Amino acid sequence: MLSSRLPIADYHVHSDFSIDAVGSVDEFCESALKKGLVEICFTTHYDTNPAAPYDDSRIRIDGKIIPLSVEAMGRYVEAIADAHEKYYSQGLVVKCGIEVGYYPGCEEHISKLFSIYSFDYKLAAIHELDGVCLCCQNRFENCFSRYTIEKMADDYFQLIIGAVQSRLFDSIAHVDVYKKYGLKYYGDSILTIHRGRIEPVFSAMAENRVGMEINTSSLRRGHTEYYPSMEIINLARSFGVQISGIGSDAHHPDEVAYDFDTAAAIAYELFPYCDE
């Protein structure tokens, strides 16, 4: 159970609309209530890069995996609206977000999607380099083998700048997610590769008023710090970048609000101390 003093919200959650997740919207909401949350924001995956050699452009509807499309997202949006109506009287606000896998050229399609559906929270994520997933267990070696660590980081951060400058998104997800498997592939140098490279990213984020999340899922992957690390969080703050939320990146109901007591203390600007 989380501290009752903090009105905690989980702003990065994947129910089984995402093809890599397990658990219904109801199961996630029940888990959120048990853990003392007052808000939960679902952020189903929206990955549509036509250059990707794998068919990740799919969504699960009524237990069936179908092609991902603007029209298919309507079922997701309706389900979250229904959940909000159901759980609001129980003390849980249910919001409808999205996690878009950004790639250059997606802007027109994503603009159309956002003109049709009013998402409460729009996350951009870099999941791929040249169409190959850098954060997938069975694909990261294929991705990283194409790059020196320096080139990988340069290309990764340039993609974040592209997402930021599109002005389509509220926040950037897991800013240093490349370390998820990059630590295993490149070694400890992955933990400092941002130095001298991420500063232009933060300048762009501050200029365009795009925030970043604190994502606790890295601890479930054997890392000792969140996405991003404290060094990156402090550097982002020095540039005026706002922390927009904390997210568990849960793909199972049990993972909702994972390690949020500590994360909430780090994201102190979201939960200002009030002397009772």
C-alpha positions, 0 to 999 in steps of 0.5 A: 500500500502506498502512503496515504498522504500522497495523491499518487497517479500512475501515468504509464500503464498497458492493459491487454489492448497492447499486444505485449500486455496481460490483464483487462482494464478492469483488472488494472483499475482494481489493482490501482484501487488496492494500492491506494491510487487516485488516478490511473492513465492507460497508455496503450502502444501505438507503433506504426513504423512501416520500416520496421521488419516486424509486425508490431502494428497491432492491437488486441480487441476482444481477445483477438489481435488485429491490425492497428488503425485509427479506427481500431483505437476507437474501441480502446478509447471507449473502454477507458471512458467506460472504466472512468464512469465505473470507477470514478464513484469508487475514488479512481480517476481513469484517464485515456493516454497513448504511447506513440512509437515515434519515427520520422514521418509519422507526424501527419498520421499522428496529427490525424489520430489526435484530431479524432481522439482527445487523449488525456496524455500523449507520450512519445517513445523511441523504440526503434533505430532504423526500424529495429527495436532497441528495447526488445529482448529478441531484437536488441542485438540486431539493433545495437550490432549496427552501431558504435555506442556513440552513433547509437546515442547520437541517432537516439537523441536526434529522434527524441528531438524530432518528437519534441519539435513535432509539438504533438506530445506532452511528454517523452517516455523512458528517456534513457531506455537504451540502457535496458539492454544497452548495459548488457551489450555495450557495458558500463559506458552506456550509463554515461553516453548521454553526457554532452549529447542530451543537453540539446534534447533538454533545450528543445524540451524546455523550449517546446514545453515537453516534459519527461516521465520517471519510469520505474520499470527499469528496476524490474529489469535488474537496473539500480536506477529508474528511467532516467537516472538521477544524473539525467533527472537533475540535468533536465531540471537544470534546463527547466524540463518538467517531470510530467508524471511517474509511470510504472510501465505496467504490463500486468496488473500486479506491476501498477505503482511499482516502487512509487513511494520512492519515485514520488519522493524524487518527483517532488514537484508533482507532490508538494509537501503540505504540513498537516 
